[in-house]
Amino acid sequence: MARTKPCPLCGKTPAAEHAPSCSQGCRDRDLLQWLGEGYAIPAGPADDANNLERGHKTGLDSEEKPA
């Protein structure tokens, strides 16, 4: 028999109709976290933003060749 992971929000056993959550309430709270940007991966500044500040126009539609 395969082991199931607990509900990611409260730790209870998940229900099949709400998987991977245990209830509609946990499922809704998880959705609100995603929609409200509660889940995020920390990252540094993007290189593209630095290039735009310096006036570089690189990308698939640019005529500038990458260095």
N, C-alpha and C positions, 0 to 999 in steps of 0.2 A: 504494500500500500504506500502510495506516495505521500510525503509529508507536505502539508500546506503551510505557507507563510502566514503569520498573523496579520491582522488589519494594520496597515502602515500608520494609521492615526491613533488608534486606541489599544491595539494589541490583542483584541478578541479574535476568535475564530471567524474567518470570512464566510459569508453566505454566497452560494453559487449565483444567485440572481443579482448580487451586488459586487461580485469579485472585481478587484482584490480586496474590497472593503467588506465590513461586516453588516452594514446597514445603509439605507438611502441617506441618512444623516451624515455618516462619515464620508460617503461618496460625494455628497454636495459640498461638505467642508473642504475636501481635497480639490474639487473643481474650483472653488473660490480662491484657494491658495494659488492655483495656476493662473487664474484670470487676474488676480490682484498682484501678480508677480512676487508672491511670497516665496516661491522656489527660484533660486538663482545660482548660477555658477560664477564664483568670483574670477575676474580676469583683469589683466592690465589693459592699458590703452591700446587700441588697434593701430597697426602700422598704417593702414589706409587713412586714418584720421590725420596722422602726422604728414603724410604725403599731400593731402588736400590743403593743409595749412601752409605748406611751402609752395603751393601752386603746381605741383606735379599732377599731371593727368595721365594716370596709367590704368590699364584695364584692357578688356577685349576690344573696346571700341576706340582706343586711343591710337594715335600715330607714333607716339613715343615708344621706343624700344626699351625693355627692361635692361638694367645694367648688369 
